[in-house]
Amino acid sequence: MIEIRAVAESDRENIKNLWKACFSDTDEAVELFLNSYYEFGFIACEGDELMAMLFLLPAKVNGREARYLYAAAVDEKFRGLGILHGLLQGALASTSAELCVTLPADEGLYDYYRGLGFKPVTSNKATLTRAEAAAIAKPYELTELVVDGYCGIRSRCLKRDFLFFGNAMIDYAFKYNELYGAKVIKSNYGYAIAEERGGVCYVSELISADENAPYLLTDLLSAFESDTFVFHLSPEQKFIKSEPERFAMIKYLTTYKPETVYVGLTLD
Protein backbone atom coordinates (compact mmCIF):
# COMPACT_ATOMS: atom_id res chain seq x y z
CA MET A 1 0.00 0.00 0.00
CA ILE A 2 1.29 3.45 -0.90
CA GLU A 3 1.84 5.72 2.11
CA ILE A 4 1.87 9.50 1.79
CA ARG A 5 3.50 11.37 4.65
CA ALA A 6 5.86 14.10 5.76
CA VAL A 7 9.55 13.28 5.59
CA ALA A 8 11.39 11.76 8.53
CA GLU A 9 15.10 12.02 9.19
CA SER A 10 15.44 8.35 8.26
CA ASP A 11 14.31 9.22 4.70
CA ARG A 12 17.20 11.59 4.07
CA GLU A 13 19.54 9.23 2.23
CA ASN A 14 16.74 7.92 -0.02
CA ILE A 15 15.71 11.50 -0.82
CA LYS A 16 19.27 12.42 -1.75
CA ASN A 17 19.50 9.38 -4.03
CA LEU A 18 16.22 10.19 -5.79
CA TRP A 19 17.26 13.85 -6.11
CA LYS A 20 20.54 12.89 -7.75
CA ALA A 21 18.75 10.51 -10.12
CA CYS A 22 16.23 13.14 -11.27
CA PHE A 23 18.08 16.45 -11.16
CA SER A 24 21.48 17.79 -12.17
CA ASP A 25 22.25 19.54 -8.89
CA THR A 26 25.66 19.26 -7.29
CA ASP A 27 26.10 17.52 -3.94
CA GLU A 28 26.78 20.90 -2.37
CA ALA A 29 23.52 22.36 -3.70
CA VAL A 30 21.49 19.35 -2.52
CA GLU A 31 22.98 19.56 0.96
CA LEU A 32 22.41 23.32 1.10
CA PHE A 33 18.73 22.83 0.32
CA LEU A 34 18.14 19.85 2.60
CA ASN A 35 19.91 21.52 5.51
CA SER A 36 17.67 24.57 5.05
CA TYR A 37 14.25 23.16 4.07
CA TYR A 38 14.18 19.42 4.72
CA GLU A 39 11.27 19.76 7.14
CA PHE A 40 8.95 20.91 4.32
CA GLY A 41 9.26 17.64 2.38
CA PHE A 42 6.61 15.01 1.65
CA ILE A 43 7.03 11.54 0.20
CA ALA A 44 5.07 8.66 -1.29
CA CYS A 45 6.54 5.31 -0.32
CA GLU A 46 5.76 1.63 -0.14
CA GLY A 47 7.54 0.10 2.80
CA ASP A 48 11.13 1.32 2.67
CA GLU A 49 10.97 2.13 -1.05
CA LEU A 50 10.77 5.82 -1.92
CA MET A 51 8.49 6.34 -4.92
CA ALA A 52 8.11 10.13 -5.13
CA MET A 53 8.94 13.31 -3.24
CA LEU A 54 8.21 17.02 -3.24
CA PHE A 55 8.79 20.06 -1.07
CA LEU A 56 6.27 22.80 -0.24
CA LEU A 57 8.21 25.90 0.78
CA PRO A 58 6.29 28.42 2.91
CA ALA A 59 5.35 31.71 1.27
CA LYS A 60 2.56 34.27 1.18
CA VAL A 61 0.63 36.19 -1.47
CA ASN A 62 -0.96 39.42 -0.26
CA GLY A 63 -0.80 38.10 3.29
CA ARG A 64 -2.49 34.79 2.41
CA GLU A 65 -0.82 31.43 2.92
CA ALA A 66 0.88 29.99 -0.14
CA ARG A 67 3.38 27.26 -0.97
CA TYR A 68 6.14 27.09 -3.56
CA LEU A 69 6.30 23.56 -4.99
CA TYR A 70 9.90 22.54 -5.47
CA ALA A 71 11.92 19.41 -6.32
CA ALA A 72 8.91 17.28 -7.25
CA ALA A 73 10.27 13.97 -8.51
CA VAL A 74 9.13 10.40 -9.18
CA ASP A 75 11.36 7.35 -9.34
CA GLU A 76 11.60 6.32 -13.00
CA LYS A 77 9.99 2.91 -12.49
CA PHE A 78 6.88 4.47 -10.89
CA ARG A 79 6.19 7.18 -13.47
CA GLY A 80 2.88 7.34 -15.30
CA LEU A 81 0.91 5.91 -12.37
CA GLY A 82 -0.46 9.18 -10.97
CA ILE A 83 1.64 8.92 -7.82
CA LEU A 84 2.85 12.53 -7.89
CA HIS A 85 -0.71 13.80 -8.27
CA GLY A 86 -1.79 11.87 -5.19
CA LEU A 87 1.27 13.00 -3.27
CA LEU A 88 0.62 16.65 -4.12
CA GLN A 89 -3.03 16.41 -3.10
CA GLY A 90 -2.14 14.78 0.20
CA ALA A 91 0.67 17.20 0.96
CA LEU A 92 -1.39 20.31 0.21
CA ALA A 93 -4.28 18.99 2.30
CA SER A 94 -1.97 19.07 5.33
CA THR A 95 -1.34 22.81 4.91
CA SER A 96 -3.48 25.93 5.24
CA ALA A 97 -2.30 27.25 1.86
CA GLU A 98 -4.72 29.01 -0.47
CA LEU A 99 -2.32 28.98 -3.43
CA CYS A 100 0.43 26.74 -4.73
CA VAL A 101 3.00 28.08 -7.20
CA THR A 102 5.70 26.27 -9.13
CA LEU A 103 8.14 26.87 -11.97
CA PRO A 104 8.23 23.92 -14.40
CA ALA A 105 11.78 22.81 -15.12
CA ASP A 106 11.19 22.58 -18.87
CA GLU A 107 8.59 23.36 -21.53
CA GLY A 108 7.15 19.86 -21.54
CA LEU A 109 6.14 20.09 -17.90
CA TYR A 110 3.74 23.01 -18.41
CA ASP A 111 1.16 20.62 -19.88
CA TYR A 112 1.86 18.12 -17.10
CA TYR A 113 1.16 20.65 -14.37
CA ARG A 114 -1.90 21.88 -16.24
CA GLY A 115 -3.19 18.33 -15.86
CA LEU A 116 -2.67 18.66 -12.10
CA GLY A 117 -4.91 21.74 -11.98
CA PHE A 118 -2.27 24.45 -12.36
CA LYS A 119 -2.76 27.49 -14.59
CA PRO A 120 0.01 29.54 -16.23
CA VAL A 121 0.85 32.98 -14.88
CA THR A 122 2.99 35.61 -16.56
CA SER A 123 6.09 37.49 -15.62
CA ASN A 124 7.51 40.47 -17.49
CA LYS A 125 10.58 40.28 -19.70
CA ALA A 126 12.75 43.07 -21.03
CA THR A 127 15.81 42.93 -23.28
CA LEU A 128 18.35 45.76 -23.50
CA THR A 129 21.52 46.14 -25.48
CA ARG A 130 24.56 47.20 -23.51
CA ALA A 131 24.27 50.69 -24.97
CA GLU A 132 20.61 50.92 -23.94
CA ALA A 133 21.43 49.80 -20.40
CA ALA A 134 24.30 52.30 -20.22
CA ALA A 135 21.95 55.11 -21.27
CA ILE A 136 19.74 54.38 -18.24
CA ALA A 137 22.49 53.57 -15.74
CA LYS A 138 23.65 56.14 -13.22
CA PRO A 139 26.97 56.01 -11.37
CA TYR A 140 26.97 56.33 -7.61
CA GLU A 141 29.50 56.24 -4.85
CA LEU A 142 29.76 52.82 -3.24
CA THR A 143 29.02 52.86 0.47
CA GLU A 144 29.17 50.27 3.20
CA LEU A 145 26.11 48.01 3.22
CA VAL A 146 23.71 48.75 6.04
CA VAL A 147 20.86 46.43 4.94
CA ASP A 148 20.26 43.54 7.36
CA GLY A 149 17.95 41.71 4.96
CA TYR A 150 16.26 42.39 1.65
CA CYS A 151 12.78 41.13 2.48
CA GLY A 152 11.55 44.62 3.39
CA ILE A 153 12.97 46.27 0.26
CA ARG A 154 11.47 43.50 -1.89
CA SER A 155 8.04 43.97 -0.32
CA ARG A 156 8.10 47.76 -0.72
CA CYS A 157 9.16 47.53 -4.37
CA LEU A 158 6.77 44.78 -5.46
CA LYS A 159 3.82 45.96 -3.31
CA ARG A 160 1.27 43.22 -4.06
CA ASP A 161 0.49 40.11 -6.11
CA PHE A 162 3.93 38.57 -5.60
CA LEU A 163 5.22 35.45 -3.89
CA PHE A 164 6.51 36.70 -0.55
CA PHE A 165 9.52 34.99 1.02
CA GLY A 166 11.24 35.95 4.27
CA ASN A 167 14.89 36.92 4.66
CA ALA A 168 15.97 33.30 5.26
CA MET A 169 14.62 32.22 1.87
CA ILE A 170 16.15 35.24 0.13
CA ASP A 171 19.55 34.49 1.68
CA TYR A 172 19.21 30.86 0.61
CA ALA A 173 18.38 31.90 -2.96
CA PHE A 174 21.50 34.08 -3.03
CA LYS A 175 23.70 31.16 -1.93
CA TYR A 176 22.03 28.71 -4.32
CA ASN A 177 22.48 30.97 -7.33
CA GLU A 178 26.11 31.69 -6.43
CA LEU A 179 26.81 27.93 -6.33
CA TYR A 180 25.96 27.85 -10.04
CA GLY A 181 28.08 30.81 -11.04
CA ALA A 182 25.55 33.62 -10.75
CA LYS A 183 26.55 36.93 -9.22
CA VAL A 184 24.47 38.56 -6.50
CA ILE A 185 24.86 42.32 -6.51
CA LYS A 186 23.83 43.89 -3.22
CA SER A 187 23.48 47.55 -2.43
CA ASN A 188 21.59 49.76 -0.02
CA TYR A 189 19.08 50.29 -2.85
CA GLY A 190 18.30 46.61 -3.39
CA TYR A 191 19.83 43.63 -5.15
CA ALA A 192 20.20 41.87 -8.49
CA ILE A 193 20.81 38.20 -9.32
CA ALA A 194 22.44 37.69 -12.71
CA GLU A 195 24.51 35.26 -14.72
CA GLU A 196 26.10 35.24 -18.15
CA ARG A 197 25.30 32.48 -20.64
CA GLY A 198 26.41 32.56 -24.26
CA GLY A 199 27.39 36.20 -24.08
CA VAL A 200 24.00 37.26 -22.68
CA CYS A 201 23.49 38.48 -19.11
CA TYR A 202 20.28 37.04 -17.65
CA VAL A 203 18.99 39.04 -14.67
CA SER A 204 16.64 36.65 -12.92
CA GLU A 205 15.61 39.28 -10.39
CA LEU A 206 16.36 42.96 -9.85
CA ILE A 207 14.79 44.50 -6.78
CA SER A 208 14.92 48.24 -6.30
CA ALA A 209 12.61 51.22 -6.42
CA ASP A 210 12.35 52.44 -10.01
CA GLU A 211 14.24 55.64 -9.23
CA ASN A 212 17.15 53.62 -7.80
CA ALA A 213 17.29 50.85 -10.42
CA PRO A 214 19.74 52.82 -12.61
CA TYR A 215 22.34 52.46 -9.85
CA LEU A 216 22.03 48.67 -9.97
CA LEU A 217 22.36 48.83 -13.76
CA THR A 218 25.71 50.53 -13.23
CA ASP A 219 26.80 47.59 -11.07
CA LEU A 220 25.58 45.06 -13.64
CA LEU A 221 27.49 46.78 -16.43
CA SER A 222 30.59 46.72 -14.26
CA ALA A 223 30.18 43.04 -13.32
CA PHE A 224 29.40 41.70 -16.82
CA GLU A 225 30.85 42.38 -20.27
CA SER A 226 27.71 41.12 -22.03
CA ASP A 227 26.37 42.93 -25.10
CA THR A 228 22.78 41.96 -24.21
CA PHE A 229 20.89 42.05 -20.89
CA VAL A 230 17.64 40.13 -20.36
CA PHE A 231 15.55 41.07 -17.31
CA HIS A 232 12.87 39.10 -15.49
CA LEU A 233 10.66 41.72 -13.81
CA SER A 234 7.44 42.29 -11.94
CA PRO A 235 4.70 44.30 -13.70
CA GLU A 236 5.19 46.79 -10.84
CA GLN A 237 8.64 47.67 -12.16
CA LYS A 238 8.48 50.43 -14.78
CA PHE A 239 12.08 51.64 -15.07
CA ILE A 240 12.34 49.87 -18.43
CA LYS A 241 9.64 48.76 -20.84
CA SER A 242 8.77 45.10 -20.50
CA GLU A 243 6.23 42.66 -21.89
CA PRO A 244 4.42 39.76 -20.19
CA GLU A 245 5.30 36.16 -21.03
CA ARG A 246 4.34 32.78 -19.61
CA PHE A 247 6.52 31.92 -16.65
CA ALA A 248 5.29 30.03 -13.60
CA MET A 249 2.18 27.94 -12.82
CA ILE A 250 -0.37 28.46 -10.05
CA LYS A 251 -2.95 26.19 -8.45
CA TYR A 252 -5.86 27.83 -6.63
CA LEU A 253 -6.87 25.93 -3.51
CA THR A 254 -9.71 28.20 -2.32
CA THR A 255 -11.94 30.86 -3.83
CA TYR A 256 -9.08 33.37 -3.59
CA LYS A 257 -7.82 33.75 -7.16
CA PRO A 258 -5.50 36.67 -7.97
CA GLU A 259 -5.18 37.05 -11.73
CA THR A 260 -1.41 36.76 -11.72
CA VAL A 261 1.36 36.34 -9.16
CA TYR A 262 4.97 37.42 -9.68
CA VAL A 263 7.29 34.65 -8.56
CA GLY A 264 10.96 35.66 -8.74
CA LEU A 265 13.72 34.06 -6.63
CA THR A 266 13.12 30.78 -8.42
CA LEU A 267 15.52 27.93 -7.89
CA ASP A 268 15.48 26.49 -11.39
C-alpha positions in Angstrom: 0.0 0.0 0.0 1.3 3.5 -0.9 1.8 5.7 2.1 1.9 9.5 1.8 3.5 11.4 4.7 5.9 14.1 5.8 9.6 13.3 5.6 11.4 11.8 8.5 15.1 12.0 9.2 15.4 8.3 8.3 14.3 9.2 4.7 17.2 11.6 4.1 19.5 9.2 2.2 16.7 7.9 0.0 15.7 11.5 -0.8 19.3 12.4 -1.8 19.5 9.4 -4.0 16.2 10.2 -5.8 17.3 13.8 -6.1 20.5 12.9 -7.8 18.8 10.5 -10.1 16.2 13.1 -11.3 18.1 16.5 -11.2 21.5 17.8 -12.2 22.2 19.5 -8.9 25.7 19.3 -7.3 26.1 17.5 -3.9 26.8 20.9 -2.4 23.5 22.4 -3.7 21.5 19.4 -2.5 23.0 19.6 1.0 22.4 23.3 1.1 18.7 22.8 0.3 18.1 19.8 2.6 19.9 21.5 5.5 17.7 24.6 5.1 14.3 23.2 4.1 14.2 19.4 4.7 11.3 19.8 7.1 8.9 20.9 4.3 9.3 17.6 2.4 6.6 15.0 1.7 7.0 11.5 0.2 5.1 8.7 -1.3 6.5 5.3 -0.3 5.8 1.6 -0.1 7.5 0.1 2.8 11.1 1.3 2.7 11.0 2.1 -1.1 10.8 5.8 -1.9 8.5 6.3 -4.9 8.1 10.1 -5.1 8.9 13.3 -3.2 8.2 17.0 -3.2 8.8 20.1 -1.1 6.3 22.8 -0.2 8.2 25.9 0.8 6.3 28.4 2.9 5.4 31.7 1.3 2.6 34.3 1.2 0.6 36.2 -1.5 -1.0 39.4 -0.3 -0.8 38.1 3.3 -2.5 34.8 2.4 -0.8 31.4 2.9 0.9 30.0 -0.1 3.4 27.3 -1.0 6.1 27.1 -3.6 6.3 23.6 -5.0 9.9 22.5 -5.5 11.9 19.4 -6.3 8.9 17.3 -7.3 10.3 14.0 -8.5 9.1 10.4 -9.2 11.4 7.3 -9.3 11.6 6.3 -13.0 10.0 2.9 -12.5 6.9 4.5 -10.9 6.2 7.2 -13.5 2.9 7.3 -15.3 0.9 5.9 -12.4 -0.5 9.2 -11.0 1.6 8.9 -7.8 2.9 12.5 -7.9 -0.7 13.8 -8.3 -1.8 11.9 -5.2 1.3 13.0 -3.3 0.6 16.6 -4.1 -3.0 16.4 -3.1 -2.1 14.8 0.2 0.7 17.2 1.0 -1.4 20.3 0.2 -4.3 19.0 2.3 -2.0 19.1 5.3 -1.3 22.8 4.9 -3.5 25.9 5.2 -2.3 27.2 1.9 -4.7 29.0 -0.5 -2.3 29.0 -3.4 0.4 26.7 -4.7 3.0 28.1 -7.2 5.7 26.3 -9.1 8.1 26.9 -12.0 8.2 23.9 -14.4 11.8 22.8 -15.1 11.2 22.6 -18.9 8.6 23.4 -21.5 7.2 19.9 -21.5 6.1 20.1 -17.9 3.7 23.0 -18.4 1.2 20.6 -19.9 1.9 18.1 -17.1 1.2 20.6 -14.4 -1.9 21.9 -16.2 -3.2 18.3 -15.9 -2.7 18.7 -12.1 -4.9 21.7 -12.0 -2.3 24.4 -12.4 -2.8 27.5 -14.6 0.0 29.5 -16.2 0.9 33.0 -14.9 3.0 35.6 -16.6 6.1 37.5 -15.6 7.5 40.5 -17.5 10.6 40.3 -19.7 12.7 43.1 -21.0 15.8 42.9 -23.3 18.3 45.8 -23.5 21.5 46.1 -25.5 24.6 47.2 -23.5 24.3 50.7 -25.0 20.6 50.9 -23.9 21.4 49.8 -20.4 24.3 52.3 -20.2 22.0 55.1 -21.3 19.7 54.4 -18.2 22.5 53.6 -15.7 23.6 56.1 -13.2 27.0 56.0 -11.4 27.0 56.3 -7.6 29.5 56.2 -4.8 29.8 52.8 -3.2 29.0 52.9 0.5 29.2 50.3 3.2 26.1 48.0 3.2 23.7 48.7 6.0 20.9 46.4 4.9 20.3 43.5 7.4 18.0 41.7 5.0 16.3 42.4 1.7 12.8 41.1 2.5 11.5 44.6 3.4 13.0 46.3 0.3 11.5 43.5 -1.9 8.0 44.0 -0.3 8.1 47.8 -0.7 9.2 47.5 -4.4 6.8 44.8 -5.5 3.8 46.0 -3.3 1.3 43.2 -4.1 0.5 40.1 -6.1 3.9 38.6 -5.6 5.2 35.5 -3.9 6.5 36.7 -0.5 9.5 35.0 1.0 11.2 35.9 4.3 14.9 36.9 4.7 16.0 33.3 5.3 14.6 32.2 1.9 16.1 35.2 0.1 19.5 34.5 1.7 19.2 30.9 0.6 18.4 31.9 -3.0 21.5 34.1 -3.0 23.7 31.2 -1.9 22.0 28.7 -4.3 22.5 31.0 -7.3 26.1 31.7 -6.4 26.8 27.9 -6.3 26.0 27.8 -10.0 28.1 30.8 -11.0 25.5 33.6 -10.7 26.5 36.9 -9.2 24.5 38.6 -6.5 24.9 42.3 -6.5 23.8 43.9 -3.2 23.5 47.6 -2.4 21.6 49.8 0.0 19.1 50.3 -2.8 18.3 46.6 -3.4 19.8 43.6 -5.2 20.2 41.9 -8.5 20.8 38.2 -9.3 22.4 37.7 -12.7 24.5 35.3 -14.7 26.1 35.2 -18.2 25.3 32.5 -20.6 26.4 32.6 -24.3 27.4 36.2 -24.1 24.0 37.3 -22.7 23.5 38.5 -19.1 20.3 37.0 -17.6 19.0 39.0 -14.7 16.6 36.6 -12.9 15.6 39.3 -10.4 16.4 43.0 -9.9 14.8 44.5 -6.8 14.9 48.2 -6.3 12.6 51.2 -6.4 12.4 52.4 -10.0 14.2 55.6 -9.2 17.2 53.6 -7.8 17.3 50.9 -10.4 19.7 52.8 -12.6 22.3 52.5 -9.8 22.0 48.7 -10.0 22.4 48.8 -13.8 25.7 50.5 -13.2 26.8 47.6 -11.1 25.6 45.1 -13.6 27.5 46.8 -16.4 30.6 46.7 -14.3 30.2 43.0 -13.3 29.4 41.7 -16.8 30.8 42.4 -20.3 27.7 41.1 -22.0 26.4 42.9 -25.1 22.8 42.0 -24.2 20.9 42.0 -20.9 17.6 40.1 -20.4 15.6 41.1 -17.3 12.9 39.1 -15.5 10.7 41.7 -13.8 7.4 42.3 -11.9 4.7 44.3 -13.7 5.2 46.8 -10.8 8.6 47.7 -12.2 8.5 50.4 -14.8 12.1 51.6 -15.1 12.3 49.9 -18.4 9.6 48.8 -20.8 8.8 45.1 -20.5 6.2 42.7 -21.9 4.4 39.8 -20.2 5.3 36.2 -21.0 4.3 32.8 -19.6 6.5 31.9 -16.7 5.3 30.0 -13.6 2.2 27.9 -12.8 -0.4 28.5 -10.1 -2.9 26.2 -8.5 -5.9 27.8 -6.6 -6.9 25.9 -3.5 -9.7 28.2 -2.3 -11.9 30.9 -3.8 -9.1 33.4 -3.6 -7.8 33.8 -7.2 -5.5 36.7 -8.0 -5.2 37.0 -11.7 -1.4 36.8 -11.7 1.4 36.3 -9.2 5.0 37.4 -9.7 7.3 34.7 -8.6 11.0 35.7 -8.7 13.7 34.1 -6.6 13.1 30.8 -8.4 15.5 27.9 -7.9 15.5 26.5 -11.4 
